[in-house]
């Protein structure tokens, strides 16, 4: 947040005394923790790892088995909807 451009309301649960001021709010907490370490990436990562309540590990992607896939059905007839691959070989450059 750019504090000079966005004054904090008096009801804010913390004060900003200098810039840059970094605050960390752990999950399921109402408390804001002051970060007073150096501004290196390594120090910031270590601080978050120390104070985080949730796991910082990325979720494991579990492959979907074919039998777990959902079959779409037509709302009126209840018949399975076929997905047509008309443009399957078209080139696409979008992400």
ChimeraX attribute file (.defattr): number of C-alpha atoms within 10 A of each C-alpha:
attribute: neighborCount
match mode: 1-to-1
recipient: residues
	/A:1	10
	/A:2	8
	/A:3	12
	/A:4	8
	/A:5	7
	/A:6	8
	/A:7	10
	/A:8	14
	/A:9	9
	/A:10	8
	/A:11	7
	/A:12	7
	/A:13	10
	/A:14	14
	/A:15	12
	/A:16	13
	/A:17	7
	/A:18	8
	/A:19	9
	/A:20	11
	/A:21	13
	/A:22	16
	/A:23	15
	/A:24	14
	/A:25	15
	/A:26	15
	/A:27	11
	/A:28	8
	/A:29	8
	/A:30	9
	/A:31	13
	/A:32	13
	/A:33	13
	/A:34	13
	/A:35	15
	/A:36	12
	/A:37	11
	/A:38	9
	/A:39	11
	/A:40	8
	/A:41	9
	/A:42	9
	/A:43	14
	/A:44	16
	/A:45	10
	/A:46	12
	/A:47	15
	/A:48	15
	/A:49	13
	/A:50	9
	/A:51	13
	/A:52	14
	/A:53	13
	/A:54	10
	/A:55	8
	/A:56	9
	/A:57	6
	/A:58	6
	/A:59	7
	/A:60	6
	/A:61	6
	/A:62	6
	/A:63	6
	/A:64	8
	/A:65	7
	/A:66	7
	/A:67	7
	/A:68	7
	/A:69	8
	/A:70	7
	/A:71	10
	/A:72	12
	/A:73	12
	/A:74	10
	/A:75	9
	/A:76	6
	/A:77	8
	/A:78	9
	/A:79	11
	/A:80	11
	/A:81	12
	/A:82	10
	/A:83	7
	/A:84	7
	/A:85	7
	/A:86	7
	/A:87	8
	/A:88	8
	/A:89	7
	/A:90	7
	/A:91	7
	/A:92	8
	/A:93	5
	/A:94	4
	/A:95	3
